[in-house]
Amino acid sequence: MTDSKFPGNIQESVTVVGGGLAGCEAALQLARRGVYVRLIERKPRSFSPAHKNPDLAELVCSNSFRARDPLNAVGCLKEEMSKMGSAFMAAAIRTEVPAGGALAVHREEFSALLTRWIEQEEGIELIREEATKLPAEPAIVASGPLTSDVLAEEIGRSTGADGLHFYDAIAPVIDADSIDMNHAFFASRYDKGGDDYLNLPLNEDEYHAFIKAVVASRKVPPRPFEKPKYFEGCMPIDVLAERGPKTLAFGMMKPVGLIDPKTGRRPFAVVQLRAENAQRSAYNMVGFQTRMSYDAQKQVFRMIPALANARFLRLGSVHRNSFIDAPRLLDDTLRLRSMPNLRFAGQITGVEGYVESAFCGLMAAFYTLEEQLQIPFSTPPEETLSGGLLRHLTTPRDPFQPSNVTHAMLPPPEKRLRKTDRKRFYRDRAREAFERWWPTTGLRPLAFED
């Protein structure tokens, strides 16, 4: 490791391994409250198969942080994180792009902003090298779902756990100028968000021809030592198409809530595109992650009428995501039972999603502050989305699988409610529980400025 700029006698210091969403969140929360942080990030000395940008907090898959509405579980979690002063949420709001009912960001500007905050923070030493060992000093391990093989082996030896893994997939991105707007229209489902999405309609014959081509296309096979184990919430479209010819029509290609202004009718199926940036110069194919070969993707996706001449700025791919058996290995403060100097945070713990990953970094920092600076902090109530997600990570279950935050992680209502009433109940109860709990902690939210 390189020489540190901090004196060796500092007692309140923490090493953070990984400069992704969880690592950046944890580092900023600790440093701005008086704990010196050594943040170790492998880029740009080496890159994982999915990373390209030397900046920190790179968004590999979608640029969307999913639903904004607190009636949704992830929307309510974002609301709680904002109230706790999350750096992730502050950066998201400052780099937001239109996305209907979702919170989406300009991916390069988002990463650049968090990188700038890290580099300008006096209490953070950014060390650009690959971590090959787990630190002996107090540390937060946020090495991400694409942890390097060397460090992953070290984690496996230290935890005694088998290398659990699943597969995640990346959707293609298209040059806006190459889309045929004669076969497209702007709208959000049920008019939520106005013209934030670009919709590419297909009639019944076009849809079934497309599905047949997806199923018949050449796929990138897993390597001999790999056993595909896909996350259900990010399933490749070719895997879904193999389940039946109408699976996609009831999934990401469902036309519900959309009317094509050219026909005045609902299309048989639709492909939705979401802007990658505020200029709308590029669009992401929503939900179209795939394991098809690059040549097959170009051929099959150009069967969609609006994409007949599409220029692909990025094609889809599949990559391995590693995670630990968190409920068995971590205590209720995200600390590794076998090595109490270490906490784990982010997707390596088994949470799925950008928001959930950053949330883990926030919680790991708060628990560390309680130890380092004796700032009172208690686990959020189980009625909050924060508490529910933490309990999901620390309550033993077999098998343990990665998950986004859901209302299923919360205690159920005492009586049966309709779906809309149930969501409203969860939101209102979570807000009340949060407002009772947060003032009892010794923390106050940080303010992040450009």
Secondary structure, DSSP 8 states (H G I E B T S, - for coil): ----SS-TT-SSEEEEE--SHHHHHHHHHHHTTT-EEEEEE-TTT---TT---SSSS---S-SEEEE-STTSHHHHHHHHHHHTT-HHHHHHHHTEE--TTEEEE-HHHHHHHHHHHHHH-TTEEEEES---S--SSSEEE---TT--HHHHHHHHHHH-----EEEEEE--EEEGGGS-GGG-EE--GGGTTTT-EEEEEE-HHHHHHHHHHHHHS-B----TT----B-GGG--HHHHHTT-TTTGGGTTT--TT--BTTTTB--SEEEEEEESSTT--EEEETT----B-HHHHHHHHTTSGGGTT--EEE--EEEEEE---HHHHB-TTSBBTT-TTEEE-SGGGTB-SHHHHHHHHHHHHHHHHHHHH--------TTSHHHHHHHHHHS--SS---B---GGGS---SS---HHHHHHHHHHHHHHHHHHHGGGSS--------
